[in-house]
Amino acid sequence: RLVRLGQGPARLNALDAVTNLARHSTGTRVSIAAQGGIHPLVLLVTNGSACEREGASGALRNLAFDDECRHAIVQAGGIPAFIKLLLTGTDLAKERAAGTLRNLSMGAHCEEVLQAALFDAKCIPALIAALSEQRAGLAMREQATAALRNLTFCHRNKALIASEGGVVVLA
């Protein structure tokens, strides 16, 4: 409730708590999703303050380790929210957005729904654009390159990565 209704430090502390709870436990991640916790987090990534975007993106990055949560994040509109954050957020928000896209793409080589959602949201061009920025941070680069690696498991993504200049950025 504090993520949805809290303000200021209480909301930020709640975001940190959800991030920590989702870090190591599949059961906790599924519980957070089942209790409606993903949609408010995606809303904060889209509409929150800079600190709230960072906190919510950290929580969603950890939640995206779980297959069930991945689908809930996609259904809540998370992919476009993370692409926007990747391109316009603070350095920490960009790193966390890239990490969430990495985790969403982990299951994508097996799941057509995730693959299509990432492809349709133009995830690959956004990752390449973020990696092309001169002042891109090392941590964000690590997460973004891992996301592109995961996306290469799908044949159509290989062609798109090449056509969008990904080979030049990665080589």
N, C-alpha and C positions, 0 to 999 in steps of 0.2 A: 504494500500500500504506500509506503514512503517513496518508492520510485515514482509512482503515479501522482501522488498528492502532496508529497513533501516539498519543502523549499530550502534553498540555501544549503548550509552544512549538513542538515539532516538528510536531504536527498543525496548529496555527494557521498556521505557515509553509507547510505543504503546501497548506492551503486557499487561502492568498493566491497561491501559485504556480499552482494550478489556475484560480483566478479570472483571473489575468493571461494564462495560456495560452489560455483560452477567449474572451478579449476580442475578438480581431481575425481569427481564422483558422477558417474553416468546416472545413477538414481536421482541425485540432486538436480542434475540438468533436466531430466525428464519431468521431475516434480515442478520445477520452475516453469517449464513450458505448459504443463497440464493446468497449472494455476493461473494461466493467462499472463505470465511475466514477460513474454517476448514482445508483444505488440507495444506496450508502453516504452520498452527500451528502444525499439525502432523509432518511435515518435520522438524520443529524446535525441537520437542521432540526427534526425531531420530538423527538429525545432528547438533543441535545447541550447543552453549557453555553451561556450567553448569547453568549459570544465565538464558539463553534463554530457556533451558529445563524446569527450574522451572517456568518461566513466562508462557510459552506455555501450560504447564500441568495445571497451575491454570486456564487459560482461558478455556481450554477444559473440565476441571472438571465442571465449571459453565455451559458451553454449553451442557454438557451431562444430564442436568436436563430436556431437551426437547426431546420428542420422535423423531422428525424429525432430530435433531442434532445427536442423538445417532446413527442413521443409517448412517448419513454422516461420522461420526467418524470411524465407522466400515469399510465403503467403502474406506476411505482414508488410511486404514492400521493402525488405532490407537491402536487396542488391542495389537498386538505384540510390538508396540512401548512402550506402558505403562507397559507391563510385563517386558521388558528389563530395563526400568527406575526403576521399583519397585525393581528389583534385583541388580542394579548397580549404581543408582543415589545417589545424596547427600541426606541427611536426609529429607530436605524439598521436594526434587523431589520425593522421595519415598512416602512421605505422600500424595502429590498431585496425584501421579500415583495411589495409593490405593484409593484415593477419587474419581478419575475418574472411576476406575473399579467399585467402589460402585455405582456410578450414572448410569453407563452403565448397571449394573445388576439390577437396580431398575425396569426397564421395562421387564427384561428378563423372569420373570415367566409367562408373558403373550405373549411373542413374541418368536416364534421358531427361527427366524433368529438371534436374539441377543443371545439366549441360545446356538445355534450351534456355533456361532462365538466365544463366550467365552470358550466353551468346547473345540473346535478345536484348539484354541490358547494356550491351557493348562493353563488357568487362575487359576484354582483351585490349581494345584500343586505349581504355583508361589506364590499365596497368602499364602499357608501353609509354603512354604520355607521362605518367608519374615517374617512371624510370628515366625518362629523357630529361627531366628537370635538372639543371645544373646543381642546385643546392639540395637535392634529395638526400635525406639522411640515410646512413648506412643500415639502420634497423629496418626502415621502410623498404629499402632496396632488397634486403634479405627476404622479407615477407612477400613482396611483389614478385620476385623471381621464383620463389617457391610456388606461388599461385600459378604463374605461367607454366612452370614445370608440370604441375598437376593437370593443367588444361591441355597439355600436349598428349595426354592419353586418348583424346578424341581426335580422330583423323581430320575432321573439318576445321578444328582449331589450329592445327599445324599450318594449314594453308593461310588462315587468317593472321596468325602470328607473323608469318613471313611477309604477307602483303602489307601489313601495318608497320613494317620496319622493325619488327621484333628481333630479327636475326642480327641487325646492325647494333641494336641496343644490348643484346645479350652477348655478342661475340667479342 
